[in-house]
Amino acid sequence: MRNALNVAVIGSGGREHAIVKKLRESVRVAGLYALPGNAGMKGQAELVPIRATDVAGAVRFCAENGVDFVVVTPDDPLALGMVDALEAAGIPSFGPNKAAARIEASKVFAKDLMKKHGIPTASYEAFDDAEDALRYVKNYFASGRDSVVVKADGLALGKGVTLCHSCKEAEDALVMTMKEKKFGDSGNRVVIEECLEGPEASVLAFCDGKTLVPMVSSMDHKRALDGDRGPNTGGMGTIAPNPFYTSAIAGECMEKIFIPTVEAMRESGSPFKGCLYFGLMLTKDGPKTIEYNCRFGDPETQVVLPLLEGDLLEIMLRCADGTLDAAQVRFSKGAAACVVMASGGYPGQYANGFAIRGIDDAQKLDGITVYCAGVVEKDGALATGGGRVLGVAAKADTLKDAVANAYKAVEKVHFENAHYRKDIGTYGLQSLR
């Protein structure tokens, strides 16, 4: 492979913007494309109007334009087999093939994998018949238990999980998922599992099929409203490192969860290459796996990658060719926080097309980066074009300063109907007192 490479990043969100910015730091990047990217990436990557799910179109573009390496980031193209198609065209890429992407694309596959290999997780049952599932939750609550989690089997933009505190809530979640098809075919099957308690932690890890190197831990804030209230979203903000994720817990996770998962995937005939995301619950009985993702998290990427000191492209290349080494992955000792600015009404209905002002002013503050997600170009300027619009991220020596600086920067940015949580990082900071 040539020393200077043309690289393409598949996707259009804040996560992809963070990856584009980090790849720009690599001396080996010659040309950089984003398919389709977003208007906030202009000047950092050449935007190509090909949808992330257009596997054939993306492969054709890369082949015809001398792309040497492709970073496939969203879950949908991974589940559709974009890495397989690129490989068939002779183009190396970062990300799991279709078989390995099942670890996220099917909750049933993931839970069965954990059960078979003794990986700590919540107890569960899987159903493909709505009536059977409804009978199960009635019996579940009748036995005296007071909460349950209902998960759509397939991909649902991070919104296919419902925490239910009553039988009625569980029944409503099942009807919505399996009968009303709110998540489409993703809800043809469901996983119903016990509700775990404890702080949550997200750990992204580089993986080359046999070697796994965890990145710095983070804490996502999934609910739309302060105090972890409201519906689930794709993520309203993050902090890194996660104060609850101690070195002792990290060692336990490596031994009981991370390495066993990599070995389980190899044993299943689907060795995992790319970024393997572990969603964890730190229970009183030890860490347990809530879920896997087969790609970088969003908005976890926006706080993890700014702390990465190594060359992201070099690491990704080694993941792809099976030569990853822990010594190549280094993180700074600082901290980072990201506050998501969303359109009012998200994750429900919202209006678009509002002018965005103040991004440049925010980025004049020390350690601030604004990542663009749901944005479009309108009259030569940025305007809102999605649910999660921006991720305002701060890097600082301490977590307290990172959170405070992120909110100072948020005050500089304005668009009509802007909504953001006011308590990102509060729970984590309380643990440090």
CORFENUR-V18156 format. One record per run of one state. SS is the DSSP state (alpha for helix, beta for strand, coil for the rest). FROM is the first residue (numbers start at 1). LEN is the number of residues. Records with the same first field share a line. If there is no record, write none. Layout:
SS->FROM-LEN  FROM-LEN
This chain:
coil->1-4  12-2  24-5  37-2  43-2  49-6  65-4  73-2  81-1  89-3  95-3  106-1  118-3  122-2  128-2  143-5  153-8  165-2  180-4  188-2  195-4  209-3  215-3  221-2  226-3  233-4  241-6  268-5  284-2  294-7  309-3  322-4  329-2  332-3  344-11  356-1  358-1  364-4  373-2  379-2  385-3  397-2  411-3  415-3  420-6  431-3
beta->5-7  29-8  42-1  45-4  69-4  92-3  121-1  124-4  148-5  161-4  190-5  199-10  212-3  218-3  223-3  229-4  237-4  273-11  286-8  308-1  331-1  335-9  355-1  357-1  368-5  375-4  381-4  388-9  414-1  418-2
alpha->14-10  39-3  55-10  75-6  82-7  98-8  107-11  130-13  167-13  184-4  247-21  301-7  312-10  326-3  359-5  399-12  426-5
